[in-house]
Amino acid sequence: MINVEIVYAKPEKQMLLTVSLSTNRTVAEAIVQSGILSQFSELKLETLHVGIFSMPCALDRSVKNGDRIEIYRPLQHDPKEARRQRAIKK
């Protein structure tokens, strides 16, 4: 058995779950087993952007003991466009 952490954060709520898995499991399997998808209705497994310790990865990547799987929220604004808009205002 291995233990991994699943983390997801919104401005008003943060979640950190520890999941015990059998070996040879993927990021997707860990996320599903954690139950986090049922706690946040906006999360859809097939569209998630994830990473392990801040390094983006695919859902089919194998997990190792101690991995911290991070679920990323989509950006609200394009950073380049936001900079352009600020420059126009100046």
RODO-2510 file (C-alpha; in nm, 4 decimals, decimal comma):
residues 90
     n   res          X          Y          Z
     1     m     0,0000     0,0000     0,0000
     2     i     0,1059     0,3572    -0,0678
     3     n    -0,0250     0,6884     0,0662
     4     v    -0,0801     0,9965    -0,1484
     5     e    -0,2335     1,3369    -0,0796
     6     i    -0,4993     1,4979    -0,2970
     7     v    -0,5289     1,8766    -0,2681
     8     y    -0,7729     2,1268    -0,4137
     9     a    -0,8267     2,4881    -0,3139
    10     k    -1,0925     2,7471    -0,3787
    11     p    -1,0805     3,0957    -0,2268
    12     e    -1,3387     2,9994     0,0340
    13     k    -1,2443     2,6362     0,0973
    14     q    -0,9346     2,4185     0,0830
    15     m    -0,9295     2,0391     0,0892
    16     l    -0,6426     1,8018     0,1641
    17     l    -0,7194     1,4304     0,1629
    18     t    -0,4868     1,1374     0,2272
    19     v    -0,5636     0,8235     0,0302
    20     s    -0,4207     0,4732     0,0706
    21     l    -0,3866     0,2891    -0,2595
    22     s    -0,2488    -0,0369    -0,3794
    23     t     0,0657    -0,0016    -0,5879
    24     n     0,0585     0,0653    -0,9630
    25     r    -0,2250     0,3184    -0,9497
    26     t    -0,2667     0,6321    -1,1587
    27     v    -0,3379     0,9919    -1,0687
    28     a    -0,6946     0,9521    -1,2005
    29     e    -0,7553     0,6438    -0,9874
    30     a    -0,6252     0,8230    -0,6780
    31     i    -0,8527     1,1207    -0,7411
    32     v    -1,1580     0,9003    -0,7890
    33     q    -1,0820     0,6941    -0,4792
    34     s    -1,0389     1,0088    -0,2673
    35     g    -1,4038     1,1056    -0,3215
    36     i    -1,3129     1,4684    -0,3881
    37     l    -1,5111     1,4739    -0,7139
    38     s    -1,8364     1,4317    -0,5215
    39     q    -1,7463     1,7147    -0,2825
    40     f    -1,6876     1,9729    -0,5568
    41     s    -1,9494     1,9596    -0,8331
    42     e    -1,7377     2,1730    -1,0693
    43     l    -1,4674     1,9036    -1,0899
    44     k    -1,4980     1,6689    -1,3871
    45     l    -1,2276     1,4036    -1,4078
    46     e    -1,1931     1,4182    -1,7859
    47     t    -1,1193     1,7934    -1,7856
    48     l    -0,8955     1,8235    -1,4785
    49     h    -0,5535     1,9847    -1,4906
    50     v    -0,3339     1,8231    -1,2294
    51     g     0,0218     1,8142    -1,1062
    52     i     0,2418     1,6391    -0,8548
    53     f     0,4413     1,8722    -0,6315
    54     s     0,3695     2,1677    -0,8673
    55     m     0,4848     1,9827    -1,1796
    56     p     0,2013     1,9351    -1,4322
    57     c     0,1318     1,5744    -1,5204
    58     a    -0,1180     1,3557    -1,7035
    59     l    -0,4023     1,1730    -1,5348
    60     d    -0,2556     0,8393    -1,6443
    61     r     0,0766     0,8957    -1,4628
    62     s     0,1612     0,6369    -1,1978
    63     v     0,1714     0,7610    -0,8404
    64     k     0,4384     0,6893    -0,5823
    65     n     0,4240     0,6768    -0,2059
    66     g     0,4145     1,0294    -0,0631
    67     d     0,3054     1,2044    -0,3851
    68     r     0,1001     1,5226    -0,3464
    69     i    -0,1530     1,5402    -0,6290
    70     e    -0,2715     1,8957    -0,6882
    71     i    -0,5913     1,9739    -0,8768
    72     y    -0,5668     2,3108    -1,0514
    73     r    -0,8545     2,5503    -1,1105
    74     p    -0,8810     2,7148    -1,4523
    75     l    -0,7496     3,0692    -1,4788
    76     q    -1,0209     3,3336    -1,4503
    77     h    -0,8327     3,5735    -1,6781
    78     d    -0,5609     3,5342    -1,9368
    79     p    -0,2476     3,6838    -1,7720
    80     k    -0,1261     3,8364    -2,0983
    81     e    -0,4606     4,0000    -2,1651
    82     a    -0,4790     4,1322    -1,8076
    83     r    -0,1376     4,2976    -1,8502
    84     r    -0,2476     4,4524    -2,1791
    85     q    -0,5608     4,5918    -2,0169
    86     r    -0,3605     4,7405    -1,7272
    87     a    -0,1169     4,8994    -1,9750
    88     i    -0,4054     5,0542    -2,1700
    89     k    -0,5472     5,2092    -1,8511
    90     k    -0,2127     5,3768    -1,7738
***
